[in-house]
């Protein structure tokens, strides 16, 4: 049995009901935030605090304050090799730009603090390509600092007007986010133009849903809500009445779609009383001249969301299957290249055989990666996610991987190795973690950043308690020991940065092995008609998480549930 297989045969953290370890990637600290970050530009300021662009200070990544052996300032970022002697430098961690939201605690009400903490808790639990990410929270000297993904391309108002193709693309992204939220028992309650941001100034920038301060998270299926919250022009009749369900979000999507298509609101009046009356009567039309140049499908889409009875409105899943969305022509900037798809397939194969500790590190790196770094990988994710709901099911993964001539059992094994959370789905961060090396080797500043997140007490080492804290209470001491053993080459019970780095650098030698395995696997499939024992061959390929023993016969059936 290989060393990887021996070390990887433990229970998967996150597979119990206690939830995903991805929520723990968000770091909470009582340290001085500006020891790590420096302000680039103040975007807005008020009596309660300010919002600014920040970046990581040079030399602050990698626990340099506690490990004198660490070198600083010598690291490149991801490198994509066009050829053996032509590496392309992408960007360094110190060039990553984030947004910081600061709150002066004594200047705000307890209700405001509760709203902020609610937003952080909800953002912590979500992992979707079109939902803004929260990276860190600092509480220091009666102030709260929240480090967020920087979306500096402006809101939906900034690029109006839109073509019908552009409108359909953006609504598809919003619906994917809403379907994901509702599937995870979260209702946004304030979807509007101002809360949908372009992630960058690029002309083809994707959109992100932001501002979850008014959102509601349920322990089970979303129930009835009674508090009148939101912004009036996207409020449904039921919200105005004070008795509503998650379908209020779909009304808001209908309003946004109408605005994207026509540049005007379906319900509007300068007097609030008249506006409320229009909403309650669902009084809107398609009479404006602009609608004459738009498709009947676009009007039908809006009509099936702007319905008085919430039970008659399309759900997010239904709306994603509407002809206006499914029949739309994908824009060229949405499609991944054949080259990146091939690289992604190779990277997934390499990832399968990686140590679990490396997979944890890659998930941290993926979570903090910039838009620029993962733009092509996100397109690849969308190619796998054919249902457009922000997660990849086993059926979707199998359909994408079948072209590689793997057996069903091996596809199930690869899927399981990517599903670090153990929820029988591949989440967005899990996919990026498994494919990010398609861009080339990951250089030290990114690995150092992941090491720092795991070294939560800034001791200069990753200890068993660090790992247990990060992975959650459901991980046992024995399982922690197995994970630690993967990298603890000097057997001192803790992992130094040098040891952590070595498990990434070993990947250089894995590509040749992966290529050999690919040839072996394809040969085994081709020989199936000759009676070759495919299950026996599959069993010899070590899995990244489990023993190399073949999966049970019920594995695929279980994944398809």
Secondary structure, DSSP 4 states (H G I P E B T S, - for coil): --HHHHHT-SPPTT-STT--GGGGGSEEE-S-GGGTEEEEEEEEE-SSEEEEEEEEPTT-SSSTTT-TT---S-----EEESSTT-EEE---GGG-EEEEEEEEGGGS-HHHHHHHHHHHHHHHH---TTB--EEEEEEETTEEEEEEE---S-BGGGG-S--HHHHHHHHHHHHHHHHHHHHTTEE-S--SGGGEEESSSSTT--EEE---TT-EE-SSS---B----S-GGG--HHHHHT-B-THHHHHHHHHHHHHHHHSS-SS--SSHHHHHHHHHTT---S-SGGGGGS-HHHHHHHHTTS-SSTTTSPPHHHHHTSHHHHTSPPPGGGSPPHHHHHHHHHHHHHHHTS-HHHHHHHHHHHHT--HHHHHHHHHHHHHH-TT-SSSB-HHHHHHHHGGGT--HHHHHHHHHHH-TT-SSSB-HHHHHHHHGGGG----HHHHHHHHHHH-TT-SSEE-HHHHHHHH-TTS-HHHHHHHHHTT-TT-SSSEEHHHHHHHHHTHHHHHHHHHHHHHHHHHHHHGGGGT--HHHHHTTS--SSS-SSPPPTTHHHHHT-
